[in-house]
Amino acid sequence: TLPWARPDSKSQVTVEYRKENGACIPLRVHTVVVSIQHDQYVSLERLRSEVMEHVIRQIIPSALLDKDTIYHINPSGRFVIGGPQSDAGLTGRKIIVDTYGGWGAHGGGAFSGKDCSKVDRSAAYAARWVAKSLVKAGLCRRVLVQLSYAIGIAEPLAVYVDSYGTGKVPEHELLRIVNENFDLRPGAIIKELGLQSPIFQKTAAYGHFGRKEFSWEKPKVLRIYPRDELDN
């Protein structure tokens, strides 16, 4: 579709939200920034037109775009030379871009270059899986899941959930449901999510989250029992 496009690119989308009982409801896109590497022949005019038509308007729901939305497409001008040749210090450890941008918390460990035995990678996927499962089950509208580990100890040292006030049940109940439905030992995570399959190459581009082909993006059907049932 874009024969002039080259591999190096960056994007940033600024969204206005309305807070509703702890949940954040997107209202509109305020600003879109796209910088894309290109060959030496394409004009900036053509590039900007085609990025708008084939990228921005294909990805962002039209209901979120309005006459006041601001677009910056290659705002610095031509971008022919990209990658490490033009920008020293690229390490592949763009941990925030790989996960939630500035939206969610991050434990600080990179994914790139690590196999599934490292909880920096496998437990981050598991936390995503747990969070999606809780939301899919209707137990909350938004949730942060935090897992803590120590080397040589299989069980998590701590499991923490924060539903930002959106939970249909108290957070201690959410935590109970998590503990009863998920085995969060690294070996169990690897087995349950199939992390020894050759899937990591796909994560080298387009991010690790929000892609339906990955196992951690498929919510688990939860077994939910009231506390009093379990006590009887």
C-alpha positions in Angstrom: 0.0 0.0 0.0 2.9 2.4 0.8 5.7 1.3 -1.5 7.9 4.2 -0.4 7.7 3.3 3.4 10.8 2.0 5.2 11.1 0.2 8.6 11.7 3.0 11.0 8.6 4.8 12.3 7.0 6.2 15.4 3.5 7.3 16.3 1.8 9.0 19.2 -1.9 9.6 19.8 -3.2 11.9 22.4 -6.8 11.1 23.5 -9.2 13.1 25.6 -11.1 11.0 28.2 -14.1 11.4 30.5 -13.8 9.7 34.0 -16.8 7.7 34.9 -16.8 5.9 38.3 -13.1 5.1 37.9 -13.3 4.1 34.3 -11.9 6.3 31.5 -14.2 6.7 28.5 -12.5 8.0 25.3 -14.2 11.1 23.9 -12.0 12.2 21.0 -8.5 12.2 19.6 -6.8 15.5 20.3 -3.5 15.0 18.4 -1.9 12.4 16.1 1.8 12.4 15.4 3.3 10.0 12.8 7.0 10.0 11.7 7.7 7.4 9.0 11.0 6.6 7.2 10.7 6.8 3.5 12.6 6.4 0.2 14.4 9.3 -1.3 11.8 9.8 -4.1 8.4 10.3 -2.4 7.3 13.8 -1.8 6.2 15.0 1.6 2.8 16.0 0.1 2.2 12.5 -1.1 3.5 10.9 2.0 1.2 12.9 4.3 -1.8 12.3 2.1 -1.3 8.5 2.0 -0.5 8.2 5.7 -3.7 10.0 6.5 -5.8 7.8 4.1 -4.2 4.4 4.6 -3.0 4.5 8.2 -4.7 7.1 10.4 -8.2 6.9 9.0 -8.0 3.1 8.8 -6.9 2.6 12.4 -8.6 5.4 14.5 -12.4 5.1 14.7 -13.9 8.0 12.8 -16.2 8.8 15.7 -13.1 9.9 17.7 -11.8 12.3 15.0 -13.3 15.7 14.5 -12.5 19.1 12.8 -10.3 20.1 15.7 -8.1 17.0 15.7 -4.5 18.0 15.1 -2.3 16.0 12.7 1.5 16.1 12.6 2.8 13.8 9.8 6.6 13.8 9.5 6.6 17.2 11.2 10.4 17.5 11.0 10.4 17.0 7.2 12.1 14.3 5.2 13.1 11.1 7.0 15.2 9.1 4.6 18.0 7.7 6.9 16.6 5.7 9.8 17.4 3.1 12.4 20.7 2.9 14.3 22.5 4.6 11.4 20.7 7.8 12.2 20.0 7.5 16.0 22.7 6.1 18.3 21.5 4.4 21.4 18.8 2.2 20.1 18.7 -0.9 22.3 15.5 -2.6 21.5 14.4 -2.0 25.1 11.5 0.3 24.5 9.5 -1.2 27.4 6.8 1.4 27.6 6.0 1.4 23.8 6.0 -2.4 24.0 3.3 -2.4 26.7 0.8 0.4 27.6 2.5 3.7 26.7 2.0 6.2 29.4 -1.4 4.7 30.3 -0.4 1.9 32.7 2.2 1.0 35.3 5.3 -1.0 34.3 7.6 -3.1 36.4 10.6 -1.9 34.6 11.9 -5.1 33.0 12.5 -5.3 29.3 11.1 -8.1 27.1 13.5 -8.1 24.2 16.3 -10.7 24.3 14.7 -12.7 27.2 13.3 -16.2 27.0 10.1 -17.2 28.7 11.8 -18.4 31.9 12.4 -14.7 32.8 9.4 -13.3 34.7 10.2 -9.9 33.2 8.5 -11.3 30.2 6.3 -14.2 31.2 4.8 -12.6 34.3 4.1 -9.4 32.4 2.1 -11.5 29.9 0.4 -13.3 32.7 -0.6 -10.0 34.4 -2.1 -8.9 31.1 -4.0 -12.2 30.8 -5.4 -11.9 34.3 -6.5 -8.3 33.8 -8.3 -9.1 30.6 -10.0 -12.1 32.1 -11.3 -10.0 35.1 -12.7 -7.3 32.7 -14.2 -9.9 30.3 -16.0 -11.6 33.2 -17.7 -8.3 34.1 -16.0 -8.1 37.5 -14.5 -4.7 36.8 -14.2 -2.2 33.9 -10.5 -1.4 34.4 -7.8 -3.1 36.6 -4.1 -3.1 37.4 -2.6 -6.5 38.2 0.8 -6.5 39.9 2.9 -9.6 40.4 6.2 -9.8 42.5 8.7 -12.6 42.3 12.1 -13.6 43.8 14.6 -15.8 42.0 14.5 -19.4 43.1 10.9 -19.1 44.6 8.2 -20.3 42.3 5.1 -18.8 43.9 4.7 -15.0 43.5 5.8 -13.1 46.6 2.8 -10.8 46.2 -0.3 -10.5 44.0 -2.0 -7.1 44.0 -5.1 -5.8 42.1 -6.5 -2.3 41.8 -9.8 -1.8 40.0 -9.7 2.0 40.3 -13.1 1.9 41.9 -14.7 0.1 38.9 -15.1 -3.4 40.6 -18.4 -5.1 40.9 -17.0 -6.9 44.0 -14.5 -5.7 46.6 -10.8 -6.0 45.7 -10.2 -8.7 48.2 -12.8 -10.7 46.3 -11.1 -10.0 43.0 -7.8 -11.2 44.6 -9.5 -14.4 45.8 -10.9 -15.0 42.3 -7.4 -14.5 40.8 -5.8 -16.9 43.2 -8.4 -19.5 42.6 -8.3 -19.3 38.8 -4.7 -18.7 37.9 -1.5 -20.6 38.7 1.1 -17.8 38.6 4.2 -19.8 39.0 6.6 -19.2 36.1 6.5 -22.8 34.9 2.7 -22.9 35.0 2.5 -19.6 33.1 4.9 -20.9 30.4 2.8 -24.1 30.0 -0.6 -22.3 30.1 0.3 -19.6 27.6 2.4 -21.8 25.4 5.4 -19.6 25.7 7.9 -22.2 24.5 6.2 -22.1 21.1 8.1 -20.0 18.4 6.0 -16.9 18.8 8.4 -14.2 20.1 9.6 -13.2 16.6 6.1 -11.7 16.0 6.5 -9.4 19.0 9.5 -7.7 17.5 7.2 -5.3 15.7 3.7 -3.9 16.4 3.9 -4.4 20.2 3.2 -7.3 22.6 -0.4 -6.4 23.6 -3.7 -5.8 21.9 -3.0 -8.5 19.2 -5.6 -11.3 19.2 -3.2 -14.0 18.0 -1.3 -14.1 21.3 -2.4 -16.4 24.0 -2.3 -13.8 26.8 -4.8 -11.7 24.8 -7.5 -14.5 25.1 -9.4 -14.1 28.3 -9.8 -17.2 30.5 -13.3 -18.2 31.5 -13.3 -17.8 35.2 -14.9 -20.0 37.9 -16.5 -17.5 40.2 -18.0 -18.8 43.5 -19.5 -16.6 46.2 -17.4 -16.7 49.4 -20.2 -18.3 51.4 -20.5 -21.2 49.0 -16.9 -22.0 49.5 -17.3 -21.9 53.3 -20.1 -24.5 53.2 
